[in-house]
Amino acid sequence: MGIDVQRRALFRGKVVASNAIRMPWLKGTEDFTELCTRCNQCVTACPTGIIKNGDGGYPEVDFSVGECTLCSACAEACDESLFDLTQLSPWDLKAGVSENCLNQQSVYCRSCAESCEPEAIQFSFNSTLFVSPAVNLSDCTGCGACVSVCPAKAIDVKSLRSGGV
């Protein structure tokens, strides 16, 4: 039986939604805590160091320290049948920009767009020159490269299924 992370958090005096970002190429996240053995092979294999031990020792992605290159090292290191590298898309994550964006406060910043390799983050300029970025969801890979470089912490990467973005 897997660990119910929400129940565990409740007993610790925390109320959390299950918003942990799991690794790319997973078959599904519904029964992840039942199938994952918490062996840390994916954590050690990640070349960018963004896979960390989360609540209950289960691995989760932390975009605040870097981006996912979608290299599949985590999937290849895992001995369990959690991953499917034949999927068309590694995950359903997409970036979103909050109102904390510096451009919303008349401060010019393009850190997110400059770090976005697929150029999914675009700026349109008007007469005031300060316009918030727009994310082209069809181009966004959900890699999180825009998250750690944002000085205002205005970018978040969320699953489309969990009501994010």
C-alpha positions in Angstrom: 0.0 0.0 0.0 1.3 3.5 -0.9 1.7 6.4 1.4 -1.1 8.9 1.3 0.9 12.1 1.2 -2.1 14.4 1.9 -3.0 12.4 5.0 0.6 12.4 6.2 0.8 16.2 5.8 -2.4 16.6 7.8 -0.9 14.7 10.7 2.1 17.0 10.6 -0.2 20.0 10.8 0.2 20.9 7.1 -2.6 21.1 4.5 -1.3 20.4 1.1 -2.7 19.6 -2.3 -0.8 16.9 -4.1 1.1 19.2 -6.4 4.3 17.3 -6.5 5.8 17.4 -10.0 7.0 13.9 -10.9 9.5 12.9 -13.5 8.9 13.0 -17.3 7.9 9.9 -19.2 5.9 8.4 -16.3 3.1 6.1 -17.4 0.8 7.8 -14.9 1.1 9.5 -11.5 -2.1 8.1 -9.9 -0.4 5.0 -8.4 3.1 6.4 -8.4 3.5 6.1 -4.6 2.5 2.5 -4.7 4.9 1.5 -7.4 7.9 3.6 -6.6 10.4 1.9 -4.2 12.2 5.2 -3.3 15.5 3.7 -4.3 16.9 7.2 -5.4 18.3 5.9 -8.7 16.4 8.6 -10.6 17.7 11.2 -8.2 21.3 10.1 -8.7 20.9 9.8 -12.5 19.5 13.3 -13.1 22.3 15.3 -14.8 20.7 18.7 -13.9 20.0 17.7 -10.3 16.4 18.8 -10.3 15.0 15.5 -9.0 14.9 15.7 -5.2 13.5 13.5 -2.4 10.1 15.0 -1.6 7.5 14.1 1.0 7.7 10.5 2.1 11.0 10.1 0.3 9.3 10.0 -3.1 11.2 11.7 -5.9 9.8 15.0 -7.3 11.1 17.6 -9.7 12.2 21.0 -8.3 12.4 23.6 -11.1 13.7 26.2 -8.7 17.2 24.7 -9.1 17.2 24.2 -12.9 15.5 22.7 -15.9 14.7 19.3 -17.2 16.5 18.5 -20.4 14.1 15.6 -21.0 17.1 13.3 -21.4 15.3 10.2 -20.0 18.2 9.4 -17.6 15.7 9.1 -14.7 13.6 6.6 -16.7 16.6 4.6 -17.8 17.9 4.4 -14.2 14.6 3.1 -12.8 14.2 -0.7 -12.3 10.4 -0.4 -11.9 8.0 -0.3 -14.7 7.0 3.3 -14.0 8.1 4.9 -17.3 7.1 4.7 -20.9 9.7 6.3 -23.3 7.4 5.7 -26.3 4.9 8.4 -25.3 4.5 11.3 -27.7 5.0 13.8 -24.9 7.1 13.4 -21.7 4.4 15.0 -19.5 1.5 17.4 -19.6 3.3 20.3 -17.8 3.2 23.8 -19.1 4.5 27.1 -17.8 2.3 29.9 -16.6 3.1 33.5 -15.7 1.5 35.2 -12.6 0.7 38.8 -12.0 4.0 39.0 -10.0 5.8 39.3 -13.3 8.1 42.4 -13.2 6.7 43.6 -16.5 3.3 44.0 -14.8 5.1 46.4 -12.4 6.7 48.4 -15.3 10.1 46.8 -14.9 11.6 45.5 -18.1 12.6 41.8 -17.8 13.0 39.1 -20.4 14.8 36.4 -18.3 12.1 33.8 -18.9 12.0 34.3 -22.7 15.8 34.3 -23.0 16.0 30.9 -21.2 13.2 29.3 -23.2 14.9 27.2 -25.9 11.7 26.4 -27.9 10.8 30.1 -27.7 7.4 29.4 -26.2 7.5 32.6 -24.1 6.8 35.6 -26.2 6.5 39.3 -25.5 4.4 41.7 -27.4 5.2 45.4 -27.0 2.8 48.3 -26.9 3.4 52.0 -26.4 4.3 51.6 -22.7 6.9 48.9 -23.7 6.0 46.8 -20.6 3.9 43.8 -21.4 3.7 40.5 -19.6 4.9 37.5 -21.4 2.5 35.1 -23.0 3.2 31.3 -23.1 2.4 29.5 -26.3 1.2 26.3 -24.8 1.7 24.3 -27.9 5.4 25.2 -28.0 6.0 24.9 -24.2 7.7 21.6 -23.3 7.3 22.1 -19.6 11.0 21.9 -19.1 11.0 24.6 -16.4 14.0 26.5 -17.7 12.1 29.7 -17.2 11.4 29.1 -13.5 14.7 29.4 -11.8 15.8 32.4 -13.8 12.7 34.5 -12.9 13.8 37.1 -10.4 10.2 37.7 -9.3 9.3 34.0 -8.9 6.4 34.7 -11.2 6.7 31.5 -13.4 5.2 28.2 -12.3 5.0 24.9 -14.2 1.9 22.9 -13.6 0.1 19.9 -14.9 -2.8 20.7 -17.3 -4.8 17.9 -15.7 -4.6 19.4 -12.2 -6.2 22.6 -13.2 -2.9 24.5 -13.6 -1.9 27.1 -16.1 
